[in-house]
Amino acid sequence: MIQPAPAADPIRRKIEALSAQLSLPTVRKALGILEGEHPSGKRGNGYDYDGVRSYEPGDEARLIDWASSARMGRPMVSEHERLATSRAWLLLDTGRQMRSTTPSGESAASVAANALRMFASLSLKRSDEVSLITADDQSITRRPVQADFASFEQALDRALETPWPYERNIDALLTYALRIPDRHALIILATDETAIGSEQLPSIRRLAQTHPLTLISVACLNPFDASNDMRRVLDGTTGKQVPAFLRGPQEANDLQTHRHYEALALKRDLTRTGSKLIQAGSSEGMFTQFVRLLSTSAIGTSSVGNSHLPVSEPAPSNLQGVLA
């Protein structure tokens, strides 16, 4: 079982503050740039002209098309199709490897869960339909989420409270995502940095070409680094401490080099397809990268938020406060 973050958790408070401080137009713009705007099928005062119809009680007076009304001899209303996303799919790897330790001392699952909370808070503010999907080697579960953030948090907490005894199956999770029929639906996939290797890159490429994709990659503690507190270094599969005789500078350097190579390959593939990567080893770092990703997307300076990459542009003023 992964211990859910308490309601008083500072990251939860920051997520709530971020959602409260951002206006709805800012949320729509930030998420819209991340995913690519598209026709949602929703009628209203949007961007693409979609004809006129007769005025009906309850229609806003500002939508009346006066020229058409004069021609038809009765009030006519202009219709437009809004450019917005209507669905967001939040996919969480719940394999027992996600119990591994991060540099902050949190579990990878806790960091991933907080990252999903960030996306859910803004998506729900924009009135998106949000689906939470959890998966391990035995099952894939779609957890119902009502149209409010409290409902999402309850569904996520229930997932975290469930024992995670099974191996991960990231390939099954990717296959599930590839079968989502709505090509405009935003997909957020949360796992740790060890889950995506060269074998998964073809599926990642296909998914990035068919859907707007953001990958949340939780950085894990280097288990061979002798400078880490041995009490904090736990094997994600067994939950046991890593033996001291396996830890040394050469082993630590080899693992770090391998992870760096895999991260560069993944970043390159995601960047080519316009997808996004958020990588950090703590909930605090994940929140910072999330805010910077929104802000840099809004000003068009970067397509990837990564804890190892400096962001040269400052966040917009309405985002700076929540970074403090």
Rosetta silent file (secondary structure, phi, psi, omega in degrees, C-alpha in Angstrom):
SEQUENCE: MIQPAPAADPIRRKIEALSAQLSLPTVRKALGILEGEHPSGKRGNGYDYDGVRSYEPGDEARLIDWASSARMGRPMVSEHERLATSRAWLLLDTGRQMRSTTPSGESAASVAANALRMFASLSLKRSDEVSLITADDQSITRRPVQADFASFEQALDRALETPWPYERNIDALLTYALRIPDRHALIILATDETAIGSEQLPSIRRLAQTHPLTLISVACLNPFDASNDMRRVLDGTTGKQVPAFLRGPQEANDLQTHRHYEALALKRDLTRTGSKLIQAGSSEGMFTQFVRLLSTSAIGTSSVGNSHLPVSEPAPSNLQGVLA
SCORE:     score description
SCORE:     0.000 S_00000001
   1 L     0.000  136.883  175.569    0.000    0.000    0.000 S_00000001
   2 L   -96.589  128.043 -178.984    1.198    3.524   -0.847 S_00000001
   3 L   -70.436  116.111  178.423    0.434    6.051    1.862 S_00000001
   4 L   -62.162  150.276  177.160   -1.749    8.780    0.299 S_00000001
   5 L   -67.650  132.375  179.312   -0.590   12.349    0.792 S_00000001
   6 L   -64.777  157.869 -178.374   -2.502   13.934    3.693 S_00000001
   7 L   -59.582  -27.285 -179.352   -4.895   16.761    2.940 S_00000001
   8 L   -86.519    4.656 -179.949   -2.497   19.148    4.723 S_00000001
   9 L   -57.163  132.096 -176.462    0.393   18.131    2.447 S_00000001
  10 H   -60.379  -32.132  178.615    2.116   21.330    1.192 S_00000001
  11 H   -67.783  -39.879  176.040    2.090   20.116   -2.410 S_00000001
  12 H   -60.500  -40.770  179.708   -1.661   19.587   -2.257 S_00000001
  13 H   -65.031  -38.000  178.088   -2.046   23.113   -0.940 S_00000001
  14 H   -66.414  -38.138  178.512    0.106   24.428   -3.802 S_00000001
  15 H   -63.635  -44.479  178.090   -1.979   22.545   -6.345 S_00000001
  16 H   -63.319  -38.920  178.956   -5.156   24.028   -4.904 S_00000001
  17 H   -66.292  -39.959  179.084   -3.567   27.485   -4.891 S_00000001
  18 H   -61.320  -46.789 -179.614   -2.487   27.120   -8.516 S_00000001
  19 H   -63.929  -37.850 -177.890   -5.977   26.160   -9.618 S_00000001
  20 H   -72.676  -34.974 -174.848   -7.533   28.995   -7.613 S_00000001
  21 H   -78.958  -29.572 -177.214   -5.122   31.691   -8.824 S_00000001
  22 L   -82.411  132.482  176.020   -5.301   30.906  -12.527 S_00000001
  23 L   -73.877  159.926 -179.739   -8.252   32.316  -14.423 S_00000001
  24 H   -59.694  -43.150  176.713  -10.241   30.031  -16.696 S_00000001
  25 H   -60.061  -36.659  178.622   -8.932   31.702  -19.892 S_00000001
  26 H   -66.902  -41.649  177.493   -5.353   31.198  -18.650 S_00000001
  27 H   -61.211  -45.767 -179.378   -6.037   27.521  -17.889 S_00000001
  28 H   -62.439  -41.172 -179.306   -7.559   27.005  -21.327 S_00000001
  29 H   -66.985  -46.168 -177.030   -4.655   28.700  -23.033 S_00000001
  30 H   -62.969  -50.474 -179.863   -1.974   26.828  -21.085 S_00000001
  31 H   -69.556  -34.846  179.642   -3.513   23.374  -21.521 S_00000001
  32 H   -63.111  -38.677  178.229   -4.590   24.154  -25.069 S_00000001
  33 H   -70.702  -35.487  178.720   -1.032   24.941  -26.113 S_00000001
  34 H   -63.056  -37.249 -171.498    0.238   21.790  -24.412 S_00000001
  35 H  -105.945  -17.985 -174.055   -2.169   19.565  -26.282 S_00000001
  36 L    88.786  115.963 -177.974   -3.020   21.430  -29.481 S_00000001
  37 L   -73.139  154.789 -176.250   -6.453   22.994  -29.755 S_00000001
  38 L  -161.029  163.349  176.833   -9.108   21.278  -31.813 S_00000001
  39 E   -63.154  128.915 -177.189  -12.872   21.229  -32.429 S_00000001
  40 E   -96.116  -14.110 -174.450  -14.548   19.825  -29.337 S_00000001
  41 E    86.623   -3.284  179.025  -18.049   19.416  -30.710 S_00000001
  42 E   -90.883  135.766  179.617  -19.328   21.837  -28.089 S_00000001
  43 E   -88.222  152.525  177.529  -21.417   24.765  -29.276 S_00000001
  44 E   158.258 -167.095 -178.836  -20.916   28.275  -28.008 S_00000001
  45 L   -87.623   81.924 -175.406  -19.136   31.536  -28.570 S_00000001
  46 L  -114.982 -129.700 -169.489  -15.831   30.093  -29.767 S_00000001
  47 L  -114.451  -45.358 -175.122  -13.593   30.417  -32.770 S_00000001
  48 E   -90.083  124.721  178.744  -14.872   28.534  -35.854 S_00000001
  49 E   -66.228  133.861 -174.750  -18.037   29.902  -37.483 S_00000001
  50 E  -131.697   25.971  175.981  -20.657   27.162  -37.742 S_00000001
  51 E    97.072 -172.911 -179.209  -23.699   28.904  -39.264 S_00000001
  52 E  -126.943  159.608  176.556  -26.806   30.556  -37.859 S_00000001
  53 E  -147.345  170.290  179.656  -30.030   29.324  -36.289 S_00000001
  54 E   -68.364  144.900  177.548  -33.213   30.815  -34.924 S_00000001
  55 L   -64.101  137.910  177.433  -33.027   32.619  -31.607 S_00000001
  56 L  -124.122  147.914  178.136  -34.185   30.540  -28.653 S_00000001
  57 L   -54.017  133.040 -178.569  -35.105   31.702  -25.131 S_00000001
  58 L   102.055  -16.873  177.200  -31.957   31.765  -23.006 S_00000001
  59 L   -67.914  145.867  178.301  -29.558   32.644  -25.837 S_00000001
  60 L   -72.047  138.021 -178.420  -27.219   35.534  -25.127 S_00000001
  61 H   -62.445  -30.295 -177.551  -28.178   38.758  -26.870 S_00000001
  62 H   -69.247  -12.339  179.595  -24.559   39.327  -27.911 S_00000001
  63 H   -90.198   -3.413 -179.062  -24.759   36.229  -30.132 S_00000001
  64 E   -66.712  130.016  175.910  -27.545   37.671  -32.306 S_00000001
  65 L   -93.157  102.358 -171.371  -26.491   38.002  -35.948 S_00000001
  66 H   -68.927  -35.528  179.530  -28.206   41.252  -36.878 S_00000001
  67 H   -65.771  -46.010  178.398  -27.568   41.001  -40.616 S_00000001
  68 H   -65.680  -35.802  179.381  -29.058   37.496  -40.803 S_00000001
  69 H   -63.455  -39.563  179.742  -31.924   38.568  -38.564 S_00000001
  70 H   -66.459  -40.113 -179.929  -32.765   41.408  -40.942 S_00000001
  71 H   -67.735  -40.435 -175.237  -32.736   39.067  -43.953 S_00000001
  72 H   -85.216  -18.428 -179.824  -34.842   36.384  -42.285 S_00000001
  73 L    79.463   13.616  177.705  -37.246   38.734  -40.562 S_00000001
  74 L  -152.934  158.409 -177.556  -36.732   37.064  -37.186 S_00000001
  75 L   -62.277  131.410  177.432  -33.923   36.936  -34.603 S_00000001
  76 E  -123.753  146.700 -176.976  -31.049   34.699  -35.679 S_00000001
  77 E  -118.408  135.478  174.852  -28.062   33.583  -33.587 S_00000001
  78 E   -78.331  138.096  175.313  -24.532   32.869  -34.809 S_00000001
  79 E  -112.336  142.131  176.016  -23.095   29.522  -33.768 S_00000001
  80 E  -130.630  158.989  175.366  -19.433   28.772  -33.374 S_00000001
  81 E  -106.399  125.007 -179.028  -17.544   25.630  -32.443 S_00000001
  82 E   -70.028  146.777  173.611  -15.256   25.966  -29.485 S_00000001
  83 E  -100.544  105.581 -177.301  -11.657   24.904  -29.766 S_00000001
  84 L  -164.198  159.303  173.396  -11.005   22.864  -26.625 S_00000001
  85 L   -89.536  142.732 -178.649  -10.216   19.422  -25.349 S_00000001
  86 L  -111.037  -10.491 -177.703  -13.121   17.578  -23.753 S_00000001
  87 E  -138.361  144.165  174.591  -11.353   14.527  -22.308 S_00000001
  88 E  -134.297  128.327  179.602   -8.226   13.833  -20.317 S_00000001
  89 E  -109.750  118.249 -178.500   -6.960   10.326  -19.602 S_00000001
  90 E  -107.888  110.377 -174.241   -4.627   10.031  -16.609 S_00000001
  91 E  -106.027  124.352 -176.998   -2.771    6.712  -16.644 S_00000001
  92 E  -118.250  124.252  173.177   -0.888    5.600  -13.529 S_00000001
  93 E   -71.286  117.199  179.695    1.573    2.692  -13.376 S_00000001
  94 L  -113.075   25.822  171.718    0.657    0.765  -10.211 S_00000001
  95 L   -66.776  155.106 -175.151    3.265   -1.984  -10.488 S_00000001
  96 H   -66.298  -15.478  174.952    5.107   -2.702   -7.250 S_00000001
  97 H   -62.533  -21.861  179.665    8.271   -1.161   -8.732 S_00000001
  98 H   -73.133   -3.163  174.413    6.587    2.194   -8.072 S_00000001
  99 H   -82.556   -1.994 -178.041    7.202    1.638   -4.360 S_00000001
 100 L   -65.374  162.180 -173.633   10.884    2.432   -4.958 S_00000001
 101 E   -88.940  144.027  175.231   12.508    5.409   -3.273 S_00000001
 102 L  -104.086  166.884  178.937   13.140    8.802   -4.882 S_00000001
 103 L   -56.418  -24.730  179.436   15.920   11.272   -3.964 S_00000001
 104 L   -81.252   -8.760 -175.650   13.406   13.146   -1.787 S_00000001
 105 L    93.377   -9.762  176.242   12.661   10.022    0.253 S_00000001
 106 L   -78.114  163.419  171.376    9.134    9.751   -1.165 S_00000001
 107 E   -79.136  154.848  177.483    7.971    6.719   -3.090 S_00000001
 108 H   -60.434  -35.849 -179.955    7.837    7.007   -6.874 S_00000001
 109 H   -63.204  -40.728 -179.771    4.090    6.337   -6.665 S_00000001
 110 H   -64.809  -41.337  179.108    3.533    9.316   -4.340 S_00000001
 111 H   -65.939  -44.264  179.111    5.428   11.668   -6.643 S_00000001
 112 H   -62.200  -41.030 -179.116    3.556   10.371   -9.705 S_00000001
 113 H   -63.481  -41.597  178.280    0.215   10.736   -7.919 S_00000001
 114 H   -65.633  -35.351  176.991    0.909   14.358   -7.028 S_00000001
 115 H   -63.874  -41.024  177.981    1.856   15.067  -10.641 S_00000001
 116 H   -65.519  -34.932  177.326   -1.475   13.638  -11.801 S_00000001
 117 H   -59.498  -36.678 -179.010   -3.267   15.816   -9.265 S_00000001
 118 H   -62.553  -48.028  179.709   -1.754   18.871  -10.956 S_00000001
 119 H   -66.868  -41.026 -178.154   -3.138   17.966  -14.361 S_00000001
 120 H   -63.182  -39.472 -177.137   -6.493   16.875  -12.965 S_00000001
 121 H   -61.222  -41.846 -178.942   -7.008   20.139  -11.071 S_00000001
 122 H   -79.182  -37.619  178.526   -6.654   22.259  -14.203 S_00000001
 123 H   -62.556  -41.889  179.701   -8.446   19.842  -16.540 S_00000001
 124 H   -70.793  -31.834  175.308  -11.446   19.703  -14.222 S_00000001
 125 H   -64.026  -31.084  178.749  -11.443   23.469  -13.877 S_00000001
 126 L   -84.572    3.680  179.138  -11.762   23.570  -17.653 S_00000001
 127 L    67.716   30.179  173.099  -14.725   21.133  -17.332 S_00000001
 128 L   -72.380  156.536  168.122  -12.932   18.280  -19.084 S_00000001
 129 E   -85.219  120.113 -175.478  -14.076   14.695  -18.638 S_00000001
 130 E  -109.563  131.362  175.398  -11.278   13.073  -16.619 S_00000001
 131 E  -120.006  133.310  176.464  -10.612    9.330  -16.467 S_00000001
 132 E  -105.772  121.894 -179.094   -8.128    7.742  -14.047 S_00000001
 133 E  -116.456  128.095  175.738   -6.614    4.466  -15.263 S_00000001
 134 E  -119.218  145.490 -175.068   -4.435    2.260  -13.041 S_00000001
 135 E  -150.520  141.707  169.431   -2.591   -0.810  -14.272 S_00000001
 136 L  -137.651 -163.898 -175.183   -0.284   -3.600  -13.155 S_00000001
 137 L   -72.938  -12.605 -176.075    0.583   -7.034  -14.512 S_00000001
 138 L  -105.917  -26.909 -173.734   -2.787   -8.482  -13.451 S_00000001
 139 L  -159.800  159.126  170.428   -5.379   -5.861  -14.333 S_00000001
 140 E  -124.181  125.809 -173.996   -6.217   -2.501  -15.813 S_00000001
 141 E  -122.093  129.203  172.248   -8.827   -0.514  -13.909 S_00000001
 142 E   -98.025  119.046 -175.604  -10.736    2.564  -14.975 S_00000001
 143 E  -100.891  126.250 -175.796  -11.753    4.476  -11.888 S_00000001
 144 L   -66.719  139.727  178.133  -14.795    6.773  -12.159 S_00000001
 145 L  -130.108  124.834  175.552  -14.228   10.478  -11.578 S_00000001
 146 L   -78.608  179.693 -172.389  -17.040   12.972  -11.167 S_00000001
 147 L   -83.752   44.974  175.324  -16.793   16.526  -12.442 S_00000001
 148 L  -153.343  156.873 -174.780  -14.870   17.918   -9.468 S_00000001
 149 H   -68.467  -33.462  179.167  -11.355   17.710   -8.067 S_00000001
 150 H   -61.170  -38.812  177.853  -12.451   16.224   -4.741 S_00000001
 151 H   -64.652  -40.104  178.102  -13.870   13.217   -6.593 S_00000001
 152 H   -63.771  -43.731 -179.662  -10.585   12.733   -8.440 S_00000001
 153 H   -62.616  -37.813  177.976   -8.600   12.876   -5.211 S_00000001
 154 H   -64.643  -42.872  179.121  -10.874   10.287   -3.624 S_00000001
 155 H   -64.523  -40.733 -179.889  -10.438    7.943   -6.599 S_00000001
 156 H   -68.237  -42.162  178.861   -6.672    8.442   -6.552 S_00000001
 157 H   -62.820  -38.013  177.400   -6.418    7.914   -2.794 S_00000001
 158 H   -63.140  -37.878  177.700   -8.382    4.661   -3.099 S_00000001
 159 H   -65.785  -38.920 -179.513   -5.886    3.495   -5.721 S_00000001
 160 H   -71.118  -28.958 -179.045   -2.968    4.371   -3.449 S_00000001
 161 H   -79.186  -13.306  179.347   -4.529    2.584   -0.499 S_00000001
 162 L   -78.559  135.118  176.635   -4.821   -0.652   -2.486 S_00000001
 163 L   -56.998  140.516 -179.197   -1.900   -3.091   -2.014 S_00000001
 164 L  -111.703   74.357 -173.414    0.419   -3.080   -5.025 S_00000001
 165 L   -88.500  -10.354 -170.489    1.707   -6.691   -4.992 S_00000001
 166 L  -102.391  159.889  176.755    2.067   -7.251   -8.729 S_00000001
 167 L   -65.829  158.571  174.391    4.734   -6.447  -11.286 S_00000001
 168 L   -75.289  158.320  172.516    4.245   -3.497  -13.604 S_00000001
 169 L  -140.239   78.098 -175.735    3.076   -3.982  -17.174 S_00000001
 170 H   -66.624  -28.741  179.088    3.899   -0.753  -18.940 S_00000001
 171 H   -66.037  -39.794  177.513    3.320   -2.358  -22.343 S_00000001
 172 H   -65.006  -37.251  179.104   -0.297   -3.150  -21.450 S_00000001
 173 H   -66.573  -40.157  177.228   -0.776    0.441  -20.280 S_00000001
 174 H   -66.694  -39.898  177.677    0.609    1.772  -23.566 S_00000001
 175 H   -62.695  -41.075  176.974   -1.620   -0.586  -25.534 S_00000001
 176 H   -59.596  -45.328 -179.294   -4.629    0.664  -23.586 S_00000001
 177 H   -63.087  -39.399 -179.573   -3.689    4.261  -24.398 S_00000001
 178 H   -65.059  -23.449 -179.168   -3.272    3.462  -28.089 S_00000001
 179 L   -89.779   -0.623  176.097   -6.830    2.119  -28.158 S_00000001
 180 L   -67.058  117.610 -170.361   -8.380    5.339  -26.859 S_00000001
 181 L   -70.957  -31.430 -177.795  -10.515    6.318  -29.856 S_00000001
 182 L   -73.915  106.794 -177.063  -10.612   10.089  -29.328 S_00000001
 183 L   -70.436  -14.454  179.523   -7.476   11.300  -31.092 S_00000001
 184 L   -95.445   -6.095 -178.176   -7.817   14.730  -29.459 S_00000001
 185 L   -67.452  135.578  177.997   -7.977   13.411  -25.893 S_00000001
 186 E   -76.776  128.864  179.797   -5.079   14.495  -23.695 S_00000001
 187 E  -114.674  125.792  175.538   -3.108   11.525  -22.339 S_00000001
 188 E  -115.709  118.172 -179.440   -0.946   11.804  -19.230 S_00000001
 189 E  -111.940  120.419 -176.469    1.153    8.721  -18.487 S_00000001
 190 E  -113.814  122.107  177.275    2.821    8.571  -15.062 S_00000001
 191 E  -153.162 -170.103  176.076    5.545    6.045  -14.263 S_00000001
 192 E  -104.513  171.556 -172.102    9.166    6.026  -13.094 S_00000001
 193 L   -69.147  -13.516 -179.942   12.291    6.509  -15.186 S_00000001
 194 L   -87.453   -8.949 -172.310   13.118    2.794  -15.219 S_00000001
 195 L   -81.524  -33.137 -174.448    9.870    1.762  -16.933 S_00000001
 196 L   -99.478  111.265  176.997   10.438    3.206  -20.411 S_00000001
 197 L  -120.049 -168.150 -178.323   13.276    1.544  -22.316 S_00000001
 198 L   -61.429  -29.285 -179.298   14.165    0.948  -25.935 S_00000001
 199 L   -68.429  -28.299 -178.143   11.491   -1.767  -26.152 S_00000001
 200 L   -90.553  -12.719 -175.241    8.755    0.754  -25.321 S_00000001
 201 H   -59.900  -40.509  177.590    9.941    3.552  -27.632 S_00000001
 202 H   -58.405  -41.872  178.547    8.035    2.306  -30.718 S_00000001
 203 H   -67.416  -38.885  177.151    4.758    2.353  -28.752 S_00000001
 204 H   -61.519  -42.646  179.153    5.614    5.762  -27.301 S_00000001
 205 H   -61.762  -45.522  179.841    6.240    7.082  -30.836 S_00000001
 206 H   -62.323  -44.132 -178.918    2.915    5.715  -32.085 S_00000001
 207 H   -64.177  -40.941 -179.598    1.026    7.132  -29.113 S_00000001
 208 H   -66.991  -25.518  178.806    2.653   10.538  -29.513 S_00000001
 209 H   -82.388  -20.906 -177.078    1.618   10.598  -33.177 S_00000001
 210 H  -105.176  -19.934 -177.496   -2.014    9.796  -32.465 S_00000001
 211 L  -141.024  151.239  167.766   -2.694   11.703  -29.244 S_00000001
 212 L   -67.169  123.116 -169.642   -1.391   14.762  -27.388 S_00000001
 213 E  -125.944  135.986  168.464    0.886   13.099  -24.840 S_00000001
 214 E  -125.851  126.769  179.044    2.650   14.171  -21.671 S_00000001
 215 E  -103.530  125.245  174.101    4.914   11.674  -19.937 S_00000001
 216 E   -98.268  114.891 -177.316    5.531   12.016  -16.211 S_00000001
 217 E  -116.501  112.179 -177.808    8.828   10.298  -15.408 S_00000001
 218 E   -86.641  122.957  177.781    9.719   10.017  -11.726 S_00000001
 219 L   -74.605  133.548 -178.685   13.471    9.952  -11.066 S_00000001
 220 L  -103.068  156.898  177.111   14.500    7.200   -8.669 S_00000001
 221 L   -64.872  139.926  175.921   17.310    7.106   -6.135 S_00000001
 222 L   -74.899  110.513 -173.409   20.517    5.543   -7.414 S_00000001
 223 L   -70.322  -15.285 -177.548   20.667    2.373   -5.278 S_00000001
 224 L   -97.374   -3.192 -179.223   24.425    1.925   -5.802 S_00000001
 225 L   -78.431  111.359 -175.687   25.425    5.402   -4.673 S_00000001
 226 L   -68.125  -14.786  179.793   27.151    4.887   -1.322 S_00000001
 227 L   -76.101  -15.034  178.648   26.580    8.534   -0.383 S_00000001
 228 L   -77.420  149.415  176.205   22.848    7.866    0.054 S_00000001
 229 L   -64.551  119.117 -176.205   21.467    6.935    3.442 S_00000001
 230 L   -59.424  -28.034 -179.196   21.248    3.129    3.358 S_00000001
 231 L   -69.678  -21.088 -178.292   18.052    3.235    5.355 S_00000001
 232 L   -91.654  -15.483 -174.343   16.366    5.142    2.524 S_00000001
 233 L   -90.352  101.825 -178.678   17.508    2.855   -0.301 S_00000001
 234 E  -118.858  140.093  175.025   14.798    0.218   -0.753 S_00000001
 235 L   -70.635  127.858 -176.169   14.282   -2.169   -3.627 S_00000001
 236 L   -65.747  -26.280 -177.812   10.960   -1.307   -5.274 S_00000001
 237 L   -84.356  -46.191 -175.980   10.111   -4.959   -5.917 S_00000001
 238 L   -97.492  -20.901 -175.963   11.033   -6.563   -2.591 S_00000001
 239 L    76.868    6.962 -178.373   10.933   -3.535   -0.303 S_00000001
 240 L   -95.287  160.819  177.169   14.288   -4.627    1.160 S_00000001
 241 E   -71.256  147.560  177.456   17.456   -2.593    1.585 S_00000001
 242 L   -75.940  128.803 -178.530   20.110   -2.871   -1.101 S_00000001
 243 L   -58.257  143.313 -176.464   23.109   -4.856    0.228 S_00000001
 244 H   -63.809  -32.118 -175.926   26.132   -2.734    1.021 S_00000001
 245 H   -70.195  -14.973  177.698   28.504   -4.914   -1.018 S_00000001
 246 H   -87.094   -7.493 -173.189   26.601   -3.984   -4.209 S_00000001
 247 L  -100.996  130.138  179.215   27.141   -0.275   -3.656 S_00000001
 248 L  -171.591  166.625 -176.239   30.164    1.515   -5.024 S_00000001
 249 H   -62.822  -37.867 -178.892   31.269    4.415   -7.260 S_00000001
 250 H   -68.629  -44.071  178.976   31.681    2.312  -10.398 S_00000001
 251 H   -63.824  -41.274  179.606   28.272    0.677  -10.085 S_00000001
 252 H   -64.444  -41.456 -179.580   26.659    4.017   -9.301 S_00000001
 253 H   -67.669  -40.423  179.366   28.318    5.695  -12.300 S_00000001
 254 H   -62.115  -43.487 -179.844   27.347    2.885  -14.678 S_00000001
 255 H   -67.088  -41.242  179.975   23.708    3.076  -13.640 S_00000001
 256 H   -62.665  -40.650  179.026   23.673    6.874  -13.846 S_00000001
 257 H   -63.851  -43.139  179.489   25.155    6.751  -17.354 S_00000001
 258 H   -62.590  -46.048  179.667   22.575    4.196  -18.469 S_00000001
 259 H   -63.259  -38.730  179.238   19.674    6.229  -17.079 S_00000001
 260 H   -63.411  -42.577  179.399   21.033    9.394  -18.701 S_00000001
 261 H   -63.102  -45.609 -179.925   21.255    7.673  -22.089 S_00000001
 262 H   -63.437  -39.562 -179.451   17.702    6.317  -21.818 S_00000001
 263 H   -65.777  -39.948  178.903   16.382    9.735  -20.766 S_00000001
 264 H   -65.066  -41.943  179.093   18.029   11.482  -23.731 S_00000001
 265 H   -62.925  -42.473  179.684   16.586    8.936  -26.176 S_00000001
 266 H   -66.878  -44.139  179.054   13.114    9.355  -24.697 S_00000001
 267 H   -60.370  -42.552 -179.935   13.357   13.140  -24.668 S_00000001
 268 H   -61.493  -45.102 -179.537   14.475   13.161  -28.313 S_00000001
 269 H   -65.656  -42.340 -179.835   11.559   10.998  -29.414 S_00000001
 270 H   -65.899  -41.157 -179.041    9.002   13.009  -27.464 S_00000001
 271 H   -63.456  -39.622 -179.410   10.348   16.327  -28.736 S_00000001
 272 H   -61.603  -31.455 -177.356   10.159   15.174  -32.356 S_00000001
 273 L   -98.273    4.952  179.365    6.458   14.429  -31.985 S_00000001
 274 L    78.010   12.704  179.554    5.639   17.575  -30.022 S_00000001
 275 L   -85.447  172.200 -173.401    4.978   15.665  -26.816 S_00000001
 276 E  -119.099  148.635  176.933    5.991   16.769  -23.345 S_00000001
 277 E  -128.897  127.793  173.305    8.219   15.290  -20.660 S_00000001
 278 E  -119.942  119.663 -177.342    8.145   16.201  -16.983 S_00000001
 279 E  -132.570  129.856  177.404   10.869   14.554  -14.916 S_00000001
 280 E  -162.030  162.871 -177.981   11.752   15.096  -11.271 S_00000001
 281 L  -108.059   18.181  178.740   12.653   13.124   -8.162 S_00000001
 282 L  -157.898  159.848  175.996   10.252   14.786   -5.719 S_00000001
 283 H   -63.977  -38.603  178.736    6.726   16.150   -5.532 S_00000001
 284 H   -62.888  -46.251  178.896    8.157   19.628   -5.034 S_00000001
 285 H   -65.340  -36.563  178.394   10.361   19.298   -8.105 S_00000001
 286 H   -64.685  -40.677  178.592    7.486   17.864  -10.128 S_00000001
 287 H   -63.863  -44.441  179.362    5.282   20.824   -9.183 S_00000001
 288 H   -60.440  -44.027  179.564    7.988   23.299  -10.181 S_00000001
 289 H   -66.378  -35.318  178.512    8.463   21.566  -13.546 S_00000001
 290 H   -63.552  -47.152 -179.617    4.703   21.492  -14.114 S_00000001
 291 H   -64.940  -41.542  179.124    4.347   25.228  -13.546 S_00000001
 292 H   -66.456  -35.682  177.605    7.376   25.974  -15.713 S_00000001
 293 H   -64.079  -42.806  177.049    6.030   23.741  -18.463 S_00000001
 294 H   -62.615  -44.749 -175.765    2.754   25.654  -18.458 S_00000001
 295 H   -70.263  -42.114 -179.735    4.505   29.008  -18.415 S_00000001
 296 H   -71.171  -30.547  174.506    7.097   28.217  -21.090 S_00000001
 297 H   -67.328  -37.997 -179.017    4.413   26.716  -23.308 S_00000001
 298 H   -65.500  -30.769  179.776    2.372   29.869  -22.889 S_00000001
 299 H  -102.633    2.720  171.590    5.274   32.019  -24.082 S_00000001
 300 L    70.115   35.420 -176.698    6.393   29.477  -26.664 S_00000001
 301 L  -104.459  -20.803 -174.407    9.972   28.975  -25.500 S_00000001
 302 L  -153.829  147.850  177.771   10.232   25.271  -24.751 S_00000001
 303 L  -106.606   -5.593 -177.078    8.444   22.011  -25.452 S_00000001
 304 L  -132.624  128.292  172.086    9.963   19.942  -22.663 S_00000001
 305 E   -99.281  120.855 -176.376    9.946   20.510  -18.919 S_00000001
 306 E  -144.705  134.330 -175.738   12.843   18.649  -17.347 S_00000001
 307 L   -64.474  -16.219 -179.746   14.460   19.042  -13.982 S_00000001
 308 L   -94.588   -3.225 -176.491   17.891   18.773  -15.601 S_00000001
 309 L  -113.958  123.240  179.146   17.248   21.551  -18.115 S_00000001
 310 L   -69.873  145.685  176.390   17.298   25.198  -17.018 S_00000001
 311 L  -102.230  118.071 -172.330   14.380   27.384  -18.062 S_00000001
 312 L   -79.119  -28.870 -176.931   15.693   30.691  -19.354 S_00000001
 313 L   -93.331  143.984  176.867   12.405   32.597  -19.392 S_00000001
 314 L   -73.723  155.422  175.998   10.613   33.636  -16.181 S_00000001
 315 L   -69.756  150.119  173.952    7.156   32.330  -15.439 S_00000001
 316 L   -55.655  156.211 -173.025    4.254   34.713  -16.138 S_00000001
 317 H   -59.318  -33.514 -178.631    3.338   36.873  -13.161 S_00000001
 318 H   -78.288   -2.835  175.353    0.203   34.883  -12.367 S_00000001
 319 H  -108.684  -17.323 -174.741    2.302   31.718  -12.054 S_00000001
 320 H   -65.412  -34.405 -175.925    5.255   33.097  -10.114 S_00000001
 321 H   -63.330  -36.511 -175.900    3.435   33.214   -6.791 S_00000001
 322 H   -79.262  -11.269  176.742    2.746   29.492   -6.622 S_00000001
 323 H   -78.464  -19.627 -176.353    6.410   28.665   -7.242 S_00000001
 324 L   -73.912    0.000    0.000    7.396   30.282   -3.958 S_00000001
